[in-house]
Structures are given as C-alpha cells and as structure tokens.
Amino acid sequence: MKSAAADVRTETAKARWEREVLAPVLQKTPERSEAFTTISGRPIDRLYTRDDVGELDEARDTPPPGEFPYTRGIHPTGYRGKLWTMRQFAGFGTPEETNERYKQLLEAGGTGLSVAFDLPTLMGRDPDHPLSLGEVGKCGVSVMSLADMERLFEGITLADITTSMTINSPAPMIFAMYLVVAEQQGADWKTLSGTIQNDILKEFIAQKEYIFPPRPSMRLITDIFQFCTKDVPKWNTISVSGYHIREAGATALQELAFTLRDGIEYVQWGIDAGLDVDDFVPRMSFFFNAHSDFFEEIAKYRAARKIWARVMRERFGAKSERSLKLRFHTQTAGVSLTAQQPYNNVVRTALQALSGVLGGTNSLHTNSLDEALALPTAEAATLALRTQQVIACESGVTNVVDPLGGSFFVERLTLDMEEGAYKYFDAIDRMGGMVAAVEAGFPQREIAESSYRYQQAVEKKEKVVVGVNGFVDTDEAPISILYIDDQASDLQLARLAQLRQTRDNARVAAALDTLKDVARGTGNTMYPLLECVRAYATVGEMCDALREVWGEYEEVPSI
C-alpha cells in the first residue's frame, strides 16, 4: 500500500501549489464569481505550469524558428531581419479619390497597398445595374473596367509596390485588369508581386458575396493557379481568409480549422487539375483575424503554422520548404469596434495588432477608430498606420523571435488549437471535403451557433464590451466621419455610358463569346478574360457571360 508520504512525493508542482498556497487564500478571499473563459468561450485555468504541457515535445513541436513545423516562426531572424508589411486596406468613391488616399498612405510610411472594392464590383455588377443603386463607391472603390484600374494606379509604379486586392467571385477579372495596367506600364509580369484574395469557399461559408455555384467557382481558382505558375510566378494566387469567418461569429478555433481546411481543399483541387503541389502551393497565403482575446489569438497563429506544415508534408507529400511555410496577413477585428466611445477602438486595435505581431504575422492592417460608423477618414487611417509604427519602433517586441514561446499558457492554448482543428478536419473529410461540407451547410451552422452563444454572453453581461454593456457614457460628443455622397455614382454612370460609346463594341462582343466558349469547355479562362479586359469589357459584362454558362448560386437554408 502506498504511503501518504509517497503520495506527497508524486504530487505535481501545480497540485502542491493548489494545496499549500492557493487553498488557504481562497478560504479567506474567494475569486470573482464570473466564469473565466476566452472570448471564444474556452475555459481558462488560473495557473499554467509545466504539468499542463506534459505532452509537448520541444524537438518535435516547438523547435527554434525557421525549423519544421515552424510553430515559432518561418524565419530564423523574425522581425530582426525584416518588419512585417504595413498594408492599410483602403478604397472608396471613385478611382481618383482612392488613388489620392494610396499616395497619402505611402507618403506616411505604408509599405504595401490593399484595395477595398465597392459592393457592385464585389458582386460582379456594373454601376447601372438595378442592384447597384445606392451602393456605387460606398463601401469601397468602384472599378468597372480597365479604364478605372488605370485611374486607380495612376502615378503608382506597379513593379515597385506589392498590392493586395480583396476580391473573390470577380477575382479573375480584376486580376486581369491589374495585369494589363502593369503591361501598359512596361512591367514584366514575372516580376510582379501581390495577392488576390480569390477565396470563394469563405464566401459561401461566411461573407456571402458569391456569384457562381461552388464547383465552377473552384475551377476559376485552379485556372488562376495554372496561369500564375506559368506567367506570374511571384504572385500570391489566393489568400485563404479566416478573417470573414471570424467576423461572422466563429470562434478562434473555428476560424483556424475552417480556414486551414479551405486551404487543404484548394490544394486538392489544384492537384486534381494536374498541378504539382510544389509548383503552386508556395504562392498560397492566408489571412487571419486579430480579435480581442490576446493570448488565444497568438496561440491560433502558432498552431496555424504548425498544422499547415504537417498537413502539407504528411497529406500531400510536399517537398519544397516553401510549400510547408504558412505565410499570413492579419487584420484587426472589425466586429470588435464600437460606435459607442469610438476612441476606445484605438486601444482595442493596438492590442489586437500586438497579438498579430507576437504571433508572427507577415503583413498587417490596423482598423481605424471610426470604422464602426463609416469608412475611415484620412486622419483616422493615418493614426491606424501610426499604431503599427509605434509597435514596430518603440515597443521592443521585434527584438526577439516568438517572445511568448515557452509560456506554459500559450503552449497549452497552441496544443488545444491544434487538437481541435484536427477534429474538425476529420469531420469535414468524412463529409467528402470542404465543398461538400459547404453544400451541406455544416460550417455555416457551426458559425451561427457560436455567434448566437457569444451574443447571449454579451446580453447577460458575461462578456463585457466597454462602452456597450459596461462603462456606458450617455453623453457622447459626435465625431467627424467620412461621407460618400452620390457624386461618385453619377460620375461612374456617366463614364460607363461614354465607355460603351467609344470602345470597339464588336471586339468586346467577340471577346465575351470566346470567354463563354472556353467556360463551356476545359480551357483556362484567364486568357480570354485578359482579351476581354484589353477590349474594355466591364466587370458586369464578363460576369454576366459566365452567369449565362454556369448560372448563379442561390443558397439553400439548412437546418
């Protein structure tokens, strides 16, 4: 029989602390009665020790930065070698107005451009379509043809800047326009670098800005994979986006799992289209949210690198180190911003951005304080950029690679994220993959349930949002916001009418007919799209041509 003394000797350090140190304190001063959880609802212990990461193998799970599976970072030098790209998302009104904002951001020290398009452009509609009424230039810049893309980048040398474009269903059309503008500037496509979001699965899952059904939509993506592998080899062909999944109400774990599983689906479709995994995967990138639960976010980014590296090696047999290294952009959480006490958003954004940096992001966008009310003013956008610059230049966090690596708490959260993601992978694999899961409504239901649970927690004040359900100020002074009037719409409508009068409409019709013929067959759609763009066909006309062949997707509600 084991003695009491033996029980004490085998007692863990954490258990001893709980018995000898914690218990007497709790008898005198109990803890607060609230539930201690992450923003995603994950229970959190009061203390983490080596006992909580007992299964962690340092050589296997957390080797030094730059070594497989890259939990601690893909670059051995971290930010000591190169800071993250400070890429502020911007776009509103006319191309000229957005062009002016880009030049302001570059003058203020921005190191990359990121284009926000308006809703008609995102949905593949021209400004004169009935569904475009009241939306032209409101939530982003209006781009309807090559002429607008020329105006958007007037005076900006595309060979010298990296550009990210947040566009999905019409991504091939917008990308073709960008390439033709670069061509006009004399740039070599093989040297161009940048990113198109081009992630249609998260549209079906979360953001709902889809046009065509899932399977022909996936074909457009594999066409871009093939085209860029040959013609634009430095371009990031897809930015697999968890950002919008999180904004729709997903937990951190769901954002991680669904985003990486979307990435796996794109890899599989690329392979099925005849591509070698190491030819196209190195140009895939990812896009994550930086929400308000500081440590949970850091763990998410670390787990993402680790999971991707293992999946690429073990599931797909990737041999190139570049295929194994997950690169990602981060944007602070728009859904966390409040219209109440908007200056609190500066603090929220700073903490969220810091979590992205400590998690090893490769590029970063910081939201502006006024974005719960309107598109940001130039002053607010500059302050958001300054937030990144203060972190980079004044905080000292860039001196060390993965400074929170080895934290018992962070390592435990990272392991939990990894385990939870693999469980979701298994469930989706049993359904036949992510396209099948989306068609069945599985990720949509999971996110809806998580969103509902969080809203309940806010309404019950189990989660406090400062200025909304706690520390409320009933006498707030209004702040100045950016107002987009209808002049942009009027101008774009006039330009559209003029374009249709002055271009070679016979050339446009012939190019659109060729696009439809290729879409009905198995050819690569990027080549006829480039000819449509050179003829000054509009986004709406090109999307309508494909609508004629493939139809439009209508989501069927699932229970």
Buried (B, 14 or more C-beta within 10 A) or exposed (E): EEEEEEEEEEBEEBEEBBEEEBEEEEEEEEEEEEEEBBBBBBEBEEEBBEEBBEEBEEEEBBBEBBBBBBBBBBBEEBBEEEBBBBBBBBBBBBBBBBBBBBBBBBEBEBBBBBBBBBBBBBBBBBBBBEEBEEBBBBBBBBBBBBBBBBBBBEEBEBEEBBBBBBBBBBBBBBBBBBBBBBBBBEBEBEEBBBBBBBBBBBBBBBBBBBBBBBEBBBBBBBBBBBBBBEBBBEBBBBBBBBBBBBBBBBBBBBBBBBBBBBBBBBBBBBBEBEBBBBBBBBBBBBBBBBBBBBBBBBBBBBBBBBBBBBBBBEBBEBEBBEBBBBBBBBBBBBBBBBBBBBEBBBEBBBBBBBBBBBBBBBBBBBBBBBBBBBBBBBEBBBBBBBBBBEBBEEEEBBEBBBBBBEBBBBBBBBBBBBEBBBEBBEBBBEBEBBBBBBBBBBBBEBBBBBBEEBEEBBEEEBBEBBBBBEEEEEEEEEBEBBEBEEEBBEBBBEBBEEBBEEBEBEBBEBBBEBBBEBBEEEEBBBBBBBBBBBBBBBBBBBBBBBBEBBEEBEEEEEE
